[in-house]
Amino acid sequence: MASTSPPSWRRNLAVIIIAEFIVLLAFSFVTPFIPLFIQRLGDYSQTDAAFWAGISQSAAGIAMFLSSPLWGLLADRIGRKPMVLRAQFGSAVVLSLAGLSPNVYFLIGARFLQGALSGTVAAASALVAAMTPRDRLPFAMGLLLLSVYAGNTIGPALGGVMADAFGFQATFFITGGLLVLGGIIVLVFVKEDFKRPEPGQGSSIKDLAHLAASREILPLLLILAALNLGPGMMSPIIPLFIAELGASHPAAATSGLAFALMGVVAAGSALVAGRLARRIPLTRMLVFCCVGTGLLYLPPLAAHSPVQLVLFVALSGLLTGGIVTASNSLVGLSVPLSRQGAAYGLSQSANSLGGGLGPLLGGGIAPVIGLRSVFAVAGGLYVTVGAFAAAVLARRAPQRST
């Protein structure tokens, strides 16, 4: 596959960073209030709302898990830019429809369709990986993830405030408009120098299965799926935990602040990780950040006020940027340029599996063990993944940006 010239990859990277910031800003608008929105759709208790919120997010994750590898194959055949546009414009339509949900079942269906059409970060990662020189890939991924976390940082805070001020439905519509804006920016300004493979040379379903089962990719897919269980478990829990700790605090706005501060911390760590990748093996970075994040999930167990919980949640993002930068870079460096779409499609599928099962697991066990104890389960999961990564990836040659 052709790649762009050095000046072109820098320009394209800058445009993609801007577009992904806008898109993730929009997506994260709805994060703080999904459980609260569900309570408006029916007479649901807090634990019931956590359960249905987990179901709705799991529906999106399962759909993305099933569709992402196929989108990845298509990216290697027709180009990565069309896949970015598909994810952004498709999500704009579906999330606007979600704002019109008359009941929780319609919302779940909309979220499933969103998952089938979405996956903007994976599509953008494949585009960046295909056009960036290999020795600059961790740096480029660090910048891309910085924009993702920056959008996730500002979005929840704005979304929570807007939901409290203007209502949930209007916030869904604004989300759709911002997604359209991000798609237009990519459509107009990103130039992809892509050459379609010759007939018979493109990847097939069989090739995809072989890639997924390969020694280079399979351990990474297992790690990615497990790592995404933790954040997924937290998403339906934090708004309800805040409401339980302090009834006088607006739950949507306060949970939005918690997600925002966590994004600020994670954005900084992603930038630092992208620069350190030239000195530290990516595998070592991944193991250290996994174990450290697991330990950082324990302080929320001691929270006794919304302020304490917000600060502890923010602190949990301290090493998240390192996890995502290292894992995304390892995926891109493990395959040739001609298979970047398939590799990132598989990684998105693994992310979606963990992200889809995480809310279901968190919402399901919260009524049994309590909202507070879910943090301990997530922390133990991260430490376990770190130990697995140390055992399995240690046998591979150390990979760093050179």
N, C-alpha and C positions, 0 to 999 in steps of 0.2 A: 504494500500500500504506500502511496505517496505521502510524504509529510511536508509541512510548510517550511519556508525559509526562516532563519532565526528572527528577523524583524517581524515577520508575520505571526509567529507563534506568540511573541510577546504582546502584540496588539490584540490578537484573538483572546489571549488569556485575560487581558484587562477587561475586554468586553464581557466575557463569560463571568468574570468575578462580579461585575456590576449587575448583570442579569440575575445571577444566582442569589445575590444579596436581596434583590427585590422579590424574587420568587419565594425564598425561605422566610423573608419578612411576612409575606402573605400567608404562607402555610401555617406559620406559628401564631397567627392572629387567633385561630380557633382553639389552640391547645388548652388555654386555661379554663375554658368554660364548657367543654363538651359534656362533662358529667352534669353541670348545672343546666345546660340546654336540655338534656334528657329529662331532668326533673320537671321542666316546663311542659314536656310532651306527654306526661302522664303523672299519676300519683305514685311517685317512687321515693322510697327512703334513700338515705345516703348510701347504704350498702348495696341496695338495688341499682342505684345510679352508677356506682362503681362497677358493678357486674355488667350492665348494658354498655357502659363506656368501653369496658374491656372487649366486649363482643364487637362493637362497632370498629374499634381500632384493629382488632384481630381480623375482621373481614377485609379491611384494606390490606393488611399484611399478607394474608393468605392469597388474595388476588395478585398482589405484586410478586409473591413467591412463585406463583404459577406462570405469570406472563413475562417476567423479566428475562429469563434465558432466551425466549423467543424474540423479544425486542433486541437482545444482544446479537443474536444471529442476523437479524435484519440489518442492524447497524453495520456489521461487517460486509454486507452485500450492497447496501444503497448509501451508506454514509452515516456518520454520527450526528451531524447537525439536524437531519430530519427527526431523529429520535428525541433530541432536546426539545424541538418544537412540538412534537406529539405530546410529550409529557406536560409541557407548560400550557398549551391551548386546551388539551383534553381535561386537565385538572381544573382549569378556569370554568369550564361549562359545568362539570359535575359538582364542584363545591358551591357554585351559585344555586344549583338545584337543591343541594343539601339544606340551604337556608329556608327552603319552602317545605321542609319535612312536616307532614301532619301527625306523624307518630314515629316511634323509635324504629319500627321495621323499615320505613322509608329511608330513614337516616342510615341504617345499616346497609341497605341496598346501594345507596349513593356512595357510601364509603368503600364498598366492594368495587364498584365501578371506578372510583377514583384510583384505587390500588391497581386495577388492571391497566389504566391509561397513564399512570404517573411514573415516578422514578426519576425525577429531575437530576438529583445528585449523581446517580450512577451514569446517566446519559452524559452529563457534563464531564464527569470524571473520564469516561471513555474518550470523549472528544479532546480533552486536555492531554491525556496519555498518548493519543495518536499523533498529536501535533508537536509535542514537547520533546526536545533532545533527552535521551535516556539519563544523562548525568544530571539533568536539571529537574527530573520528575518529582522527587520528594519536595523540592523547593516549590514547584508549581502546585503540587497537591496541598502543601501547607497554606499557600495563598488562597487556593480555592476553598479549602475548609475554613479559613479565616472568614471569608465572605459568607459561608453557610452559617457559621456560628454567630457572626455579626447580625445576620438577618434573624436568626433564632433568638438573639439577645434582645433586640428592639421589638420584635413582633409580639411576643407574649405580653409585654408591658403595655404596648399600644392596644393590642386586642382586648386585654382585660379591661382597660379603661373605657374603650369604645363600647364593649359589651354592656358594661354597667351604665354608660351614659346614653347610648342610642339603641340598645337591644341586640339580641343575638342575630336576628335575621339580617339587619343592615350590615353587620360585620362580615357575614358570609358573602354578601354581594361585593363589598369592598375587596375582599380576598380575591374573588374572581377577576375584578378589574385589574388588580396588581399583577396577577398571573398573565393576563393578556399583555400588559405592558412589558413584562420580562420576555415574553415570546417575540414581541415585535422588535425588541432590541437585538435579540439573537438573529432573527430573520434578516434584518437590514445590515447589521455591522459585522457579523462573523463570517469569515471567508474560509471555507474548507476545501483544500486541494485533495479531493478523494478520487481514486480511480477504482472503478468496479472490478472485481475479480473476473478472470476469464471463465466462460462456461465450464462447469465441472470442478472449478477450483475453490468455490465458496464453501464455507462451513455448512455442515448438515447436522441434523439431530443426532446422528451417530457420533459425529466428531465432537459435538457438545457433551455427550455422555462420557466420551473418553477423556475430554479435558476435565470434567468435573471429578472423575475418578483418579486423575493423575496424582503422582506424589507431590508435584509442585503446587497444585491448587486445592486438593481435598482437605489437607489440614487447615488451610486458611479459611475455607468455607465453614468448617466445623467451628473454628474460633470465632468467626464473624457472627454466626448464628447465635452462639452462646453469649457473646458480648452484648448483643442487642436485646437479650432477654431482660437485663437489668433496667435500662432506661424505660423500656416498655412497661415493666411492672410498676414503675413510679408514676407514669402519666395519669392514670385514673385515681391514684391514691393521694397525691399532693393537694389538689383542691379540697378534697373532703377532709384531709387531716388538718388543713388550715382552718376550715369551718368548725372542726371539733375543738381545736385549741382556743379559738377566740371568736365568739359569735359577733362581736362588735366590728370585726374586720371584714371588708368586702372580699369575699372568697375569690372571685374571678380576678380582681385587680392584684390581690396579694399573691396568688399563685402565679400570675403573670410576672410579677416582680421576681419571684423565686426562679422561674425559668430564665428570665432575662439576666439575672446576675450569674447564674450558672453558665449561660452563654458567653458572658463577658470573660469569665475566667477560662472557659474552654477555648475561646477565640485566641486569647493570649498564648495559651499553651500550644495551640496548633501552629502559630507563627514561630514560636521558639523551637518546636519539634522539627519544622521544616528546615530551619537553619542548622540544628544539631545533627541532622541526618547525614551531613557530610563528614561527621567525625565519629558518630556512634552507630554501630550496626543496628539495622532496623529491628532485627529479632530481639536484641537486648533491650531496646527501647520499648518494644511491645510488652515484654514480660514485666519489666519494672513498672510500667504504667498500669497494667492490669492489677497487679498485686496492690499497688498504692491506691488505686481507685476503690478496690474492695475494702480497704481500711477506712477510706474517707466516707464510705456509706454507713459507718457505724455511729458517728456523732448524732444524726437525727433521732436515734433511739432515746437520747437524753433531752430532747426538745420539750419545753413546757410552755412555750408561747409561740405565736405566729412569727415573731421577729427572730427568735432562735432558729426555728425551722427554716426560714428563708435563708439565713446566713449559713446554716449547715448544708442546705441543698446547693447553694452557690459554691461552697468549698468542695463539694463532690466533683465539680468539673475541672479541678486543678490539673489533672493528668489526662483528661478525656481527649484533648487535642493530640496528645502523643499517641494514644491508642489508634485514633482514626487515621492520622497521617501515616503512621508506620504500616498499618494493615492495608490501606489503599495503595501505598507505594509498593508494598510487597506483591500485591496482585498484579499491578502493571509491569513490574520488573520480572515476573515469573513467566510471561508469555511473549511471543513476538508481536510486532505491530499489527500484523494481519489478523490477530485474534483478540485484540483489545476489547472490541465490542462484546464478544462472547464471554471473556473473562469478567468484565464488569457487570454483564448481565447475570452471570452466576453469583457474583459477590452481592449484587442487589437482591437476588433471590434468597441468599443466606441471611442477609440483613433483614429482609422482610419476614422470613420465617421466625427469626428471633423476636423482631419487633411486633409481629402478629401474635405470637404465643405469649409474649411478655405481659401485655395488658390483660389477656385472658387469665393468665396465671395469677397476676397481682390482684385483679378483681375477684378471682375465685377463692383465693386463700385469705383475703382480707377479712371476710366475715367469720372465718374460722380462727385465725391467729391474731387478728386485730390489725389496724392500719399501721401502727408503729413497727410491728415485727416484720413487715414486708421488707423494710430497709435491711434488716439483718440477713434475710434470705438472699437479697440481691448482692450484698457485700460478700457473702460466702461464695456466691457464684463467680464473682470476679477473681477472687483469690484462686479458685479451682481452675479457671481458664488460664490464669497466669502460670500455674504449675504445669498444665498440659502444654502450653506453648513452649515453656522451657524444655520440657522433655522431648517434644516432637520436632520443633523447629531448630533445636540446638544442633541437630545432625546435619543441617543444611549449611552451605557456605555462607558466612556473614555477608549481608548485603547492605551497602551504604551508597549514598550518592558520591561519585568521584569526579 
